[in-house]
Amino acid sequence: MSRLPSGILTRNDITSEGFVSMFSVTDAKTTFLVTDKAAAKVKELIEAEGNPELALRVAVRPGGCSGLSYEMFFAADIADDDQRTEYAGVTVVIDPASGQHLGGAQLDYKDGLNESGFSINNPNAQRSCGCGQSFS
């Protein structure tokens, strides 16, 4: 077993000793990950909305320069077949069709001089456009 950094697994995936089995069902190749910085920023934005029941919905839709584009928004409705994951008090939901494109992807948030905002690092993307919002 190996110790993993906090913020990438749910509590149910971690044993009482703080370890995760190498054969965990939530293997990084099939799970959408959220960094601690991204989770903190999403939590801040949800608090500003004034509705603690909101979840961050991450989706992939047809469109954009490269064929598919990312979409993120707050949602109160969660379907039975949505993949639902908790990160540092933030609920992230992904519909099954989008999940096919997001396995192993990671949502990050940067707030610096050169880069600021959310970004998705997706190992499934064969190519992406310069804006970083679309891929194929």
C-alpha positions in Angstrom: 0.0 0.0 0.0 1.1 3.6 -0.6 0.3 6.9 1.1 -1.3 9.4 -1.3 -1.7 13.2 -0.9 -4.9 14.5 0.5 -7.6 15.9 -1.8 -7.7 13.2 -4.5 -9.7 10.5 -2.9 -12.9 10.2 -0.9 -12.8 9.2 2.8 -14.3 5.8 1.8 -11.2 5.0 -0.2 -8.7 5.5 2.6 -8.1 2.9 5.3 -8.0 3.9 9.0 -4.2 4.0 8.7 -4.4 6.6 5.9 -3.5 4.1 3.1 -5.1 3.2 -0.1 -5.0 -0.2 -1.8 -3.2 -0.3 -5.1 -6.3 -2.1 -6.4 -8.8 0.5 -5.3 -11.9 0.8 -7.4 -11.2 4.6 -7.6 -8.0 4.1 -9.5 -6.7 7.5 -10.8 -7.1 6.3 -14.4 -10.9 6.1 -13.9 -11.5 9.0 -11.5 -11.7 12.7 -12.1 -9.4 14.4 -9.6 -9.6 17.8 -7.9 -6.6 19.6 -6.4 -6.8 21.1 -3.0 -6.5 24.6 -4.5 -9.4 23.9 -6.9 -11.6 22.5 -4.2 -10.9 25.5 -2.0 -11.8 27.9 -4.8 -15.0 26.0 -5.7 -16.0 25.9 -2.0 -15.5 29.7 -1.8 -17.6 30.2 -4.9 -20.4 28.0 -3.6 -20.4 29.9 -0.3 -20.8 33.1 -2.3 -23.8 31.6 -4.0 -25.5 31.1 -0.6 -26.7 27.6 -1.4 -24.6 24.9 0.3 -26.5 22.2 -1.6 -24.9 23.1 -4.9 -22.4 20.7 -6.5 -19.8 21.4 -9.2 -20.9 19.7 -12.4 -18.1 19.0 -14.9 -19.2 18.0 -18.4 -17.9 17.5 -21.9 -20.0 18.8 -24.7 -19.6 18.8 -28.5 -18.1 22.0 -29.8 -15.0 24.2 -29.6 -12.0 24.4 -31.8 -11.0 20.8 -31.4 -14.3 19.0 -31.3 -15.2 18.8 -27.6 -15.3 21.4 -24.9 -15.3 21.4 -21.1 -18.3 22.9 -19.2 -18.4 23.6 -15.5 -21.3 25.0 -13.6 -23.1 24.7 -10.2 -26.0 22.4 -10.1 -28.5 21.4 -7.5 -30.0 18.4 -9.4 -27.9 15.2 -9.4 -29.1 12.3 -11.5 -29.0 8.7 -10.2 -26.4 7.7 -12.8 -24.1 10.7 -12.2 -20.6 9.9 -10.8 -20.5 11.8 -7.5 -17.3 12.5 -5.6 -16.5 14.6 -2.6 -13.3 16.7 -2.3 -12.6 18.8 0.8 -16.3 19.4 1.4 -17.1 20.0 -2.3 -19.4 17.7 -4.3 -18.3 17.1 -7.9 -20.7 15.4 -10.3 -20.1 14.1 -13.8 -22.7 12.5 -16.1 -21.8 9.1 -17.6 -21.2 10.4 -21.2 -18.7 13.0 -19.9 -17.1 10.5 -17.6 -15.8 8.6 -20.7 -13.7 11.6 -21.6 -12.6 12.7 -18.1 -11.1 9.5 -16.6 -7.8 10.4 -15.0 -8.3 14.2 -15.6 -7.5 16.7 -13.0 -9.1 20.0 -12.2 -6.7 22.6 -10.9 -6.9 26.3 -9.9 -4.1 28.8 -10.4 -4.0 32.4 -9.2 -0.8 34.0 -10.4 0.6 36.6 -12.7 1.0 34.3 -15.7 -2.0 32.1 -15.2 -5.2 32.4 -13.3 -8.4 30.4 -13.2 -9.4 26.8 -13.5 -7.8 24.3 -15.8 -8.3 20.7 -16.6 -5.3 18.5 -17.3 -6.7 15.6 -19.3 -4.6 12.6 -20.3 -7.3 11.5 -22.7 -7.0 14.6 -24.9 -5.1 13.8 -28.1 -4.9 17.4 -29.0 -6.3 20.7 -27.6 -6.6 24.2 -28.8 -4.7 27.2 -27.5 -7.4 28.4 -25.2 -7.3 25.2 -23.2 -11.1 24.9 -23.3 -11.5 22.4 -26.1 -9.9 19.1 -27.0 -10.3 15.9 -29.1 
